[in-house]
Amino acid sequence: MTDSQRSYNMSRIKGKNTSIEMLLSRALWHRGLRFRKNSKHVYGHPDISIRKYRIAIFCDGDFWHGYDWENRKDEIKSNRDYWIPKIERNMRKDIEVNHILESMGWTVIRVWEHEIRKDLPDTADMIMRIVEEKKKLL
C-alpha cells in the first residue's frame, strides 16, 4: 500500500456512528434504554449518554485508544513517529475525560471494540445492570 492510499484509507475512518457504536446502541435501544448519541452537552462527547442517570458510555476502538498498548505498539510498523504519540495522547485524553466526568458525578463506562464485537449481549447486559443500579439510587 502506498502512502497516499494509506492516507486516503485513514481519512475515511469515522469519529462517530462507528460500527461498534451502532451495534451497542441498537442492543441498548432494544433493551428499552433511551439515550443521546455524541451529545455536545456532556463533557467529552460520549458515544452514548444518559443525562437523567449521569452515565457516559464510550466505545473505544482497540487501535485508536491503545488496547494492550505496551504489547501492541511494537506492531506499528509505518509512521511510528506519528502514530505512537497520537495514540498515547488519546489514552491521556481518555483518562482526563474520565476524571472530569467523575468529578461532576457521572458514571463513566468504557467498552473496548473487541468486547462489543465478541460478546455484545453480555456487554449490553453489563451496561443495563449499571443503569438499574443508578435508577435505585435516584
N, C-alpha and C positions, 0 to 999 in steps of 0.2 A: 504494500500500500504506500502510495506517495504521500508526502507531507500535505499536499493540497487536498488529497482525498480524505486523509485523516482529519484535517481541519474542517472540511465540509461535514463529515460524519459527526464530529463533536459539536458543531454548531446546530445540529438538528436535535440535540438532546433537550428535552423539555424540562422546565423547572417546576411546573405544576400540572396537575391532571396526568401524572405519570401512570404507567400500567399498574404499579403496586399500589399507588394511592387509589386508583379506581377500583381495584379488587377489594381492598379493605373497606372503602366507603360503601360499596354495594353490599358487602357482607353485613356491615353495621346497620345500614338502612333496612335491610330485610329482617333484621332482628328488632326493628322498631325504634332504633335510635335516630334522633333528629339532631342535626349539627350544621355548622357552616364549614365551607372549604376555603382554605387560603385567606382567612379573614384578615383584612388590613387593620382591624380594630384590636387585634390581640398581638402583643409583642412577639416578634419572631415569625409572624405569619404562619402559624402551624397549618399543616396539611388538613387537619380536621380539628375543629374546636367546638366545645360545648360551653358557652358562656354561663349558662344557668348553674352548672356544677363546677365551673372553673377547671375544665380539663382541656389540655392541649395535647394533641397526638401528632407525632412526626413520623413519617415513613422514610427512613433513611436508606438510601442506596448504599450497597456494600462498598462499591468503589469510591463514591463521592464523599462518604462520611468516614471512611477508614476502618471498616470492619477488619479485625485481626491485623491491625496495621503493622505491628512490629514484624510479623511474618510475611505479609503481603507486599510491603513497599519494595522489597527486593525484586518482585515480579515486574515492576515498571521498568521497561527497557528503553523507551524512547522519551526524549524531552524530560528527563528526570529533574532537571533544574527548575522546571515549571511545575510539574505535577506534584512532586513531594511537598514543596511548601504550600501549594494550593490546598491539598487535602488536609495538611496539618492545620492550616488556617480554618478550614471548615470544621475540623474537630474542636478547635479552641472556641469558635463561634457557637457551636452546639452546647458546649459547657457553659458559656456565658449566658446564652438564651435560657438554659435550664435554671441557672441561679437567679436570674432576674424574674422569670415567671414564678418560681417557687417562693421568692421573697414577696411576691404580690399575692400569694395564697393559691396559686394554681398547682394542679397536679399535672406533671409532665410525663407523658408516655412516649418513649421512643421505640419504634419497632424496626428491626432490620429487614431489608429486602428479602433475604433468604428465608426468614421466618414467615413472612407473608406468603411467599411462593410455596414453601414446603408444607406449611400447616395453617392455612387460612382459617378454618373453623376454630381451632384452638386459640389462635391469635385474637380473633373477634370475640370469642368467649371470655378471654382474659380481660379484654377492654370492657366488656359488658359487666363483669364482676366488679371492676373498679368503679364504673358508673353507678351500679347498685349500692356499693358502699358509700359513695358520695351522697346519693339520694337519702340514705338513712341518717346522715349527719345534718341534713337541712331540715 
